Amino acid sequence: MRDVDEAASYYVGRLGFTLDWGDEKGGIAGISRGACRLFITNRSHRKSFGNKRPVVIWLNVESKAEVDDVFAEWKAAKATIESDPEDTPWKLREFVAADLDGNLIRVFYDFRSDE
């Protein structure tokens, strides 16, 4: 992320995450949504790892209905939506959103075992 505080504010305000700890000064923050935990880092923190953006974050949820619920929540919050929910031939119900830095968040449910 360009700025940890700005990114955390977007994830909390638009995507329903909770800021658990951290800030721009430290270069890293931990956020969570239910059992999902993500770490946001700024450029100087990740420099030694060679990570470059954009990245794809995969958020695996519990059901097709939850995919649709998260989509509706994020759309209502005016999050940046890249694609609407759909059932794919590879048996995922998914949609894609983006954060302020253009990183993609792929929200999905694998329904192969449901059939």
C-alpha positions as CSV (number, residue, x, y, z in Angstrom):
1,M,0.0,0.0,0.0
2,R,1.1,3.6,-0.5
3,D,-0.2,4.5,2.9
4,V,-1.1,2.0,5.7
5,D,-3.5,4.4,7.5
6,E,-5.3,5.3,4.3
7,A,-5.6,1.7,3.2
8,A,-6.8,0.6,6.7
9,S,-9.4,3.3,6.6
10,Y,-10.7,2.0,3.2
11,Y,-10.7,-1.7,4.4
12,V,-12.6,-0.7,7.6
13,G,-15.0,1.9,6.2
14,R,-15.8,0.3,2.8
15,L,-15.1,-3.4,3.2
16,G,-16.2,-4.1,6.8
17,F,-12.8,-5.1,8.3
18,T,-11.6,-4.2,11.8
19,L,-8.3,-2.5,12.4
20,D,-6.6,-4.7,15.0
21,W,-3.2,-3.0,15.3
22,G,-0.6,-1.0,13.4
23,D,-0.2,2.2,11.4
24,E,1.7,4.0,8.7
25,K,4.5,5.0,11.1
26,G,5.3,1.3,11.8
27,G,4.7,0.4,8.1
28,I,2.4,-2.5,8.9
29,A,-1.2,-3.1,10.2
30,G,-3.3,-6.1,10.9
31,I,-6.9,-6.1,9.9
32,S,-9.6,-8.8,10.3
33,R,-13.1,-9.7,9.2
34,G,-14.5,-12.7,11.1
35,A,-11.9,-15.4,10.9
36,C,-10.0,-13.7,8.0
37,R,-6.8,-11.8,8.9
38,L,-4.9,-9.6,6.5
39,F,-1.7,-7.6,6.9
40,I,-1.3,-4.3,5.1
41,T,2.3,-3.0,4.5
42,N,3.8,0.1,3.0
43,R,6.5,0.1,0.4
44,S,9.4,0.6,2.8
45,H,8.3,-2.4,4.9
46,R,8.0,-4.8,2.0
47,K,11.1,-3.5,0.1
48,S,13.3,-6.4,1.3
49,F,10.7,-9.0,0.2
50,G,10.6,-7.7,-3.4
51,N,6.8,-7.6,-3.4
52,K,5.3,-5.4,-6.0
53,R,1.7,-4.4,-6.6
54,P,-0.9,-5.1,-7.6
55,V,-1.5,-8.3,-5.7
56,V,-4.5,-10.6,-5.6
57,I,-6.0,-11.3,-2.2
58,W,-8.3,-14.3,-2.0
59,L,-11.1,-14.2,0.5
60,N,-12.7,-17.6,0.9
61,V,-16.2,-17.4,2.4
62,E,-18.6,-20.1,3.7
63,S,-21.3,-20.2,1.0
64,K,-22.7,-18.8,-2.3
65,A,-25.1,-16.7,-0.2
66,E,-22.2,-15.2,1.7
67,V,-20.5,-14.2,-1.6
68,D,-23.7,-12.4,-2.6
69,D,-24.0,-10.8,0.8
70,V,-20.4,-9.5,0.8
71,F,-21.0,-8.2,-2.7
72,A,-24.1,-6.3,-1.8
73,E,-22.5,-4.9,1.3
74,W,-19.4,-3.7,-0.6
75,K,-21.4,-2.3,-3.5
76,A,-23.7,-0.4,-1.1
77,A,-20.5,1.0,0.6
78,K,-19.3,2.2,-2.8
79,A,-16.3,-0.1,-2.9
80,T,-14.6,-0.5,-6.3
81,I,-16.2,-3.5,-7.8
82,E,-14.4,-5.1,-10.8
83,S,-16.8,-7.9,-11.6
84,D,-20.3,-9.0,-10.4
85,P,-20.8,-12.4,-8.7
86,E,-21.0,-15.4,-11.0
87,D,-20.7,-19.2,-10.9
88,T,-17.7,-20.2,-12.9
89,P,-17.1,-23.4,-14.9
90,W,-14.5,-24.4,-12.3
91,K,-17.2,-24.4,-9.6
92,L,-16.5,-21.1,-7.8
93,R,-19.0,-18.5,-7.0
94,E,-16.9,-15.3,-7.1
95,F,-16.6,-11.6,-7.6
96,V,-13.7,-9.2,-7.7
97,A,-13.2,-5.9,-6.0
98,A,-10.2,-3.5,-5.8
99,D,-8.7,-1.4,-3.0
100,L,-7.3,2.1,-3.3
101,D,-3.9,0.8,-4.6
102,G,-5.4,-1.3,-7.3
103,N,-4.9,-4.6,-5.5
104,L,-7.6,-7.1,-6.4
105,I,-9.8,-8.9,-3.8
106,R,-11.3,-12.1,-5.1
107,V,-14.2,-13.1,-2.9
108,F,-15.2,-16.7,-3.6
109,Y,-16.9,-19.9,-2.4
110,D,-15.8,-23.3,-3.8
111,F,-19.1,-25.2,-4.4
112,R,-17.7,-28.4,-5.8
113,S,-18.6,-30.3,-2.6
114,D,-22.2,-29.0,-2.7
115,E,-23.0,-30.8,-5.9
